[in-house]
């Protein structure tokens, strides 16, 4: 339980995981309700809706994931406080574009227009995933990464994938019972209930944006202070660690090739392996004076 608390106390991990959970909530809700919405509310032809939505839901997220991963890597990745800040700024821009697309898709009444903006929403939502996934895993210490991954999957599955159809479906049933426009319609086929339920799914992306802003602000504060530990994670990931005293590279009193000399090299190599420090061949091959 102590390790769980240690993970959850990392703000960058918590904000990022909750932001991704909100993105999965939106994506799952779109995939679950979009075709019914397009047919019932926008009066689209069933075959046309199915074909267009299969294309949009298949190409949008996949294209976004590929583009987002490439673009963040092209801009320097997310390793280190400054790079992490830049990656979060990029994903925040993607989030703003996704939110604009969600708002337009929620209130437009043209099938083609809503389909296009839904595709853009899925694209930029998907573009956020590679960097944010790497950032939240990198935000915790090395020995806690497996636990952090498990906690994130629990959160995303319960509060994202599972909650989305359950909550939106319950809200649609509530709207159907309360809205006057639904009183004379067949149960489960009220356009007004579908409209407001689907709008809630789309506008849930605002929660993801707020959580991204929280993660960005935390990274901004850390980058201003150039404090790698403020972002969480293992400080060794941002700056090379020095070998412990007992692993001094060479005993300068020993002769090259002596047992003490060889032990020093072995100790240095073992330290590099444990700390994930980049191996410095020049340093290892320096001869003792």
C-alpha positions in Angstrom: 0.0 0.0 0.0 2.9 2.3 0.7 4.2 1.9 -2.9 0.7 2.6 -4.3 0.6 5.8 -2.3 4.1 6.7 -3.6 2.9 6.3 -7.2 -0.3 8.3 -6.7 1.5 11.1 -4.9 3.4 11.8 -8.2 1.3 14.7 -9.7 2.6 14.2 -13.2 1.6 10.5 -13.1 -1.8 11.2 -11.6 -2.8 14.1 -13.9 -1.6 12.4 -17.0 -3.3 9.1 -16.3 -6.6 10.8 -15.5 -6.2 12.8 -18.7 -5.7 9.7 -20.8 -8.7 8.1 -19.0 -10.9 11.0 -20.1 -9.6 10.6 -23.7 -10.5 6.9 -23.6 -13.9 7.8 -22.2 -14.6 10.0 -25.3 -13.2 7.5 -27.8 -15.2 4.7 -26.4 -18.4 6.7 -26.2 -18.0 7.8 -29.9 -17.5 4.2 -31.0 -20.4 3.0 -28.9 -23.1 5.6 -29.8 -22.0 7.4 -33.0 -23.8 5.2 -35.5 -27.1 5.4 -33.6 -26.7 9.1 -33.4 -25.9 9.5 -37.1 -28.9 7.4 -38.0 -31.5 8.5 -35.4 -30.6 12.2 -35.1 -28.9 13.2 -38.4 -31.1 10.8 -40.4 -28.2 9.3 -42.3 -28.6 6.2 -44.6 -27.6 3.2 -42.6 -25.1 1.7 -45.2 -23.5 5.1 -45.7 -23.2 5.7 -42.0 -21.6 2.3 -41.4 -19.0 2.7 -44.2 -18.1 6.3 -43.3 -17.8 5.5 -39.6 -15.7 2.4 -40.1 -13.3 4.5 -42.2 -13.2 7.4 -39.7 -12.8 5.2 -36.6 -10.1 3.1 -38.2 -8.0 5.8 -39.8 -8.4 8.6 -37.3 -7.0 7.2 -34.1 -4.3 5.1 -35.8 -3.2 8.0 -38.0 -3.1 10.2 -34.9 -1.0 7.8 -32.9 1.5 7.5 -35.7 1.7 11.2 -36.3 1.8 12.2 -32.6 4.6 9.7 -31.8 6.7 10.8 -34.8 6.2 14.5 -34.1 7.1 14.4 -30.4 10.2 12.3 -31.2 11.1 14.8 -34.0 10.9 17.7 -31.4 13.2 16.0 -29.0 11.1 13.4 -27.1 10.2 13.6 -23.5 13.3 12.6 -21.6 14.5 15.3 -19.1 12.5 18.2 -17.7 12.8 20.6 -20.7 12.0 17.9 -23.2 9.1 16.7 -21.1 7.8 20.2 -20.9 8.0 20.5 -24.7 6.2 17.2 -25.2 3.4 18.2 -22.8 3.1 21.6 -24.7 2.7 19.7 -28.0 0.1 17.3 -26.5 -1.7 20.3 -25.0 -2.0 21.9 -28.4 -3.3 18.6 -29.8 -5.9 18.6 -27.0 -7.0 22.1 -27.8 -7.6 21.1 -31.4 -9.4 18.0 -30.3 -11.7 20.0 -28.1 -12.5 22.5 -30.9 -13.4 19.5 -33.1 -15.5 18.0 -30.3 -17.5 21.2 -29.8 -18.2 21.5 -33.6 -19.2 17.8 -33.9 -21.5 18.2 -30.9 -23.6 21.0 -32.3 -23.5 20.7 -36.1 -26.4 19.0 -37.8 -24.8 17.9 -41.1 -23.9 14.2 -41.3 -20.7 14.9 -43.4 -19.6 17.8 -41.2 -20.1 15.8 -38.0 -18.2 12.9 -39.5 -15.3 15.0 -40.5 -15.0 16.8 -37.2 -15.3 13.5 -35.4 -12.4 12.1 -37.4 -10.3 15.2 -36.5 -11.2 14.7 -32.9 -10.1 11.0 -33.0 -7.0 12.0 -34.9 -5.7 14.6 -32.4 -6.9 12.5 -29.4 -4.8 9.7 -30.7 -1.9 12.0 -31.3 -1.8 12.7 -27.6 -1.4 9.0 -26.6 2.2 8.1 -27.4 3.8 11.0 -25.5 1.5 11.0 -22.6 1.9 7.2 -22.1 5.6 7.5 -22.0 5.5 10.5 -19.7 3.4 8.9 -17.0 5.5 5.8 -17.0 8.7 7.9 -16.9 7.2 10.0 -14.0 7.8 7.2 -11.4 10.9 5.6 -10.1 12.2 2.5 -11.9 11.2 0.0 -9.2 7.6 1.4 -9.3 7.1 1.3 -13.1 5.4 -2.1 -13.2 3.0 -1.0 -10.4 2.3 2.3 -12.0 1.5 0.6 -15.3 -1.0 -1.7 -13.5 -2.6 1.2 -11.7 -3.0 3.1 -14.9 -4.6 0.2 -16.7 -7.1 -0.3 -13.8 -8.0 3.4 -14.0 -8.4 3.5 -17.7 -10.4 0.4 -18.0 -12.8 1.2 -15.1 -13.2 5.0 -15.6 -12.6 5.1 -19.3 -13.7 2.1 -21.3 -16.3 0.7 -18.9 -17.7 4.0 -17.5 -18.3 5.6 -20.9 -21.1 3.5 -22.3 -22.6 2.9 -18.8 -22.8 6.6 -17.8 -23.8 7.9 -21.2 -26.4 5.2 -21.6 -27.9 6.0 -18.1 -28.0 9.7 -19.0 -29.8 9.0 -22.2 -32.4 7.0 -20.4 -32.7 9.8 -17.9 -33.2 12.4 -20.7 -35.7 10.1 -22.4 -37.8 10.0 -19.2 -37.5 13.8 -18.5 -37.5 15.6 -21.8 -41.0 16.5 -23.2 -39.8 15.8 -26.7 -39.3 12.1 -25.9 -42.8 11.5 -24.4 -44.3 10.5 -27.8 -41.4 8.5 -29.1 -40.6 4.8 -29.0 -38.4 3.8 -26.1 -34.7 3.9 -26.9 -35.3 6.0 -30.1 -35.7 9.5 -28.8 -33.6 11.9 -31.0 -33.4 14.5 -28.2 -32.0 12.0 -25.7 -29.5 10.7 -28.2 -28.5 14.3 -28.9 -27.8 15.3 -25.3 -26.2 12.0 -24.4 -23.8 12.1 -27.3 -23.0 15.8 -26.7 -22.0 14.9 -23.1 -19.6 12.2 -24.5 -18.0 14.6 -26.9 -17.7 17.5 -24.4 -16.1 15.2 -21.9 -13.0 16.0 -23.8 -12.9 19.2 -21.8 -12.1 17.2 -18.7 -9.2 15.7 -20.6 -8.0 19.1 -21.6 -8.2 20.4 -18.0 -6.2 17.5 -16.7 -3.6 18.1 -19.5 -3.3 21.7 -18.4 -2.7 20.5 -14.8 0.1 18.2 -16.0 1.6 21.0 -18.2 1.5 23.5 -15.3 3.3 21.0 -13.0 6.0 20.4 -15.6 6.3 24.1 -16.3 7.0 24.8 -12.6 9.6 22.0 -12.5 11.3 23.1 -15.7 11.6 26.7 -14.4 13.4 25.4 -11.4 15.3 22.9 -13.5 14.4 20.3 -10.9 14.2 16.9 -12.3 12.9 15.3 -9.1 9.9 17.6 -9.1 8.6 15.7 -12.0 8.8 12.4 -10.2 10.6 9.4 -11.5 14.2 8.4 -11.1 16.7 11.3 -11.1 19.2 8.9 -12.8 17.0 9.1 -15.9 17.7 12.8 -16.2 21.3 13.1 -15.1 24.2 10.6 -15.1 24.8 9.2 -11.6 28.4 9.2 -10.2 29.8 5.8 -9.2 29.8 5.1 -5.5 33.1 5.6 -3.7 33.8 1.8 -3.5 33.6 1.8 -7.3 36.2 4.4 -8.0 37.2 3.8 -11.5 40.8 3.0 -10.8 43.0 2.7 -7.8 45.8 5.0 -8.8 48.2 3.2 -6.6 47.7 -0.1 -8.6 49.5 -1.1 -11.8 47.5 -1.5 -15.0 46.4 -5.1 -15.3 46.6 -5.8 -11.6 43.7 -7.5 -9.7 42.8 -4.2 -8.0 42.9 -2.4 -11.4 40.6 -5.0 -13.0 38.2 -5.0 -10.0 37.8 -1.3 -10.4 36.7 -1.7 -14.0 34.3 -4.5 -13.1 32.8 -2.4 -10.3 32.3 0.5 -12.7 30.6 -1.7 -15.2 28.3 -3.2 -12.5 27.4 0.3 -11.4 26.5 1.4 -15.0 24.3 -1.7 -15.4 22.4 -1.1 -12.1 21.9 2.7 -12.6 21.1 2.6 -16.3 23.9 5.2 -16.8 25.1 5.5 -20.3 28.3 3.4 -20.7 31.3 5.6 -21.3 34.0 3.5 -23.0 36.5 6.3 -22.9 36.2 6.6 -19.2 36.5 2.8 -18.7 39.6 2.6 -20.8 41.5 5.5 -19.1 44.9 4.2 -17.8 45.7 4.9 -14.2 48.4 7.4 -13.7 
